[in-house]
Amino acid sequence: MSSFEKSAEELERELTERLTEGLMQEEDREARERRMIPSKYEIRIQTTLDPIAEETKQYRKMAKEIDGRYDEYMNKIKRPESTDDTESR
């Protein structure tokens, strides 16, 4: 093999590596761009209990609120109280 053939093989290998790396970087860029686009849809899970209301009830059992910042929200979601420890006594 002549030195010309070796350098041609080496250049071909280097070209292949660069093309492969370029494709991988392009895919990474596309994936990054897709993550940056906000989705059109929002996934919501319907629950039987409202976590905010349940937490507020627990805090109200422990202490009295200074202001009524959650009263309006609690009145808005008012529904029959579930059976808990206080009703069974």
C-alpha positions as CSV (number, residue, x, y, z in Angstrom):
1,M,0.0,0.0,0.0
2,S,1.3,3.4,-0.8
3,S,1.1,6.4,1.5
4,F,-1.5,7.9,-0.8
5,E,-3.8,4.9,-0.2
6,K,-3.3,5.0,3.5
7,S,-4.2,8.6,3.7
8,A,-7.3,8.1,1.5
9,E,-8.4,5.3,3.8
10,E,-7.7,7.5,6.8
11,L,-9.6,10.4,5.2
12,E,-12.5,8.1,4.5
13,R,-12.6,6.9,8.1
14,E,-12.5,10.4,9.4
15,L,-15.2,11.5,7.0
16,T,-17.4,8.6,8.1
17,E,-16.9,9.6,11.8
18,R,-17.7,13.2,11.2
19,L,-20.9,12.3,9.2
20,T,-22.0,10.0,11.9
21,E,-21.3,12.5,14.7
22,G,-23.2,15.2,12.6
23,L,-26.2,12.9,12.4
24,M,-26.2,12.3,16.1
25,Q,-25.9,15.9,16.9
26,E,-28.7,16.7,14.5
27,E,-31.0,14.2,16.2
28,D,-30.1,15.7,19.6
29,R,-30.9,19.2,18.3
30,E,-34.3,18.0,17.0
31,A,-35.1,16.3,20.3
32,R,-34.2,19.4,22.2
33,E,-36.3,21.5,19.9
34,R,-39.3,19.2,20.4
35,R,-39.0,19.4,24.2
36,M,-39.0,23.2,24.0
37,I,-42.3,23.4,22.1
38,P,-45.2,23.6,24.6
39,S,-47.7,20.8,24.1
40,K,-51.2,21.6,22.8
41,Y,-52.8,19.3,25.3
42,E,-52.8,19.2,29.1
43,I,-53.3,15.9,31.0
44,R,-55.6,16.3,33.9
45,I,-56.5,13.6,36.4
46,Q,-59.9,13.7,38.0
47,T,-59.9,12.8,41.7
48,T,-62.6,12.3,44.2
49,L,-60.8,14.3,46.8
50,D,-59.4,17.8,46.4
51,P,-55.9,17.8,47.8
52,I,-56.1,21.5,48.7
53,A,-59.3,21.1,50.6
54,E,-58.1,18.1,52.4
55,E,-54.9,19.8,53.5
56,T,-56.8,22.9,54.6
57,K,-59.1,20.8,56.7
58,Q,-56.0,19.2,58.4
59,Y,-54.4,22.5,59.1
60,R,-57.7,23.9,60.5
61,K,-57.8,20.9,62.9
62,M,-54.4,21.9,64.2
63,A,-54.6,25.7,64.4
64,K,-56.9,28.6,63.8
65,E,-56.4,30.8,60.7
66,I,-55.6,34.4,61.3
67,D,-57.2,35.5,58.0
68,G,-59.9,33.7,56.0
69,R,-57.9,33.3,52.8
70,Y,-59.2,29.8,52.1
71,D,-62.8,30.4,53.2
72,E,-64.0,31.4,49.7
73,Y,-62.4,28.4,48.1
74,M,-63.7,26.0,50.7
75,N,-67.3,27.5,50.3
76,K,-67.0,27.1,46.5
77,I,-66.1,23.4,46.7
78,K,-68.5,22.7,49.6
79,R,-69.9,19.2,49.5
80,P,-71.1,16.7,52.1
81,E,-68.4,16.0,54.5
82,S,-66.9,12.5,54.3
83,T,-67.0,10.3,57.3
84,D,-63.8,10.7,59.3
85,D,-62.7,10.2,62.9
86,T,-64.6,13.1,64.4
87,E,-68.0,11.8,63.2
88,S,-67.5,8.3,64.4
89,R,-67.0,9.4,68.0
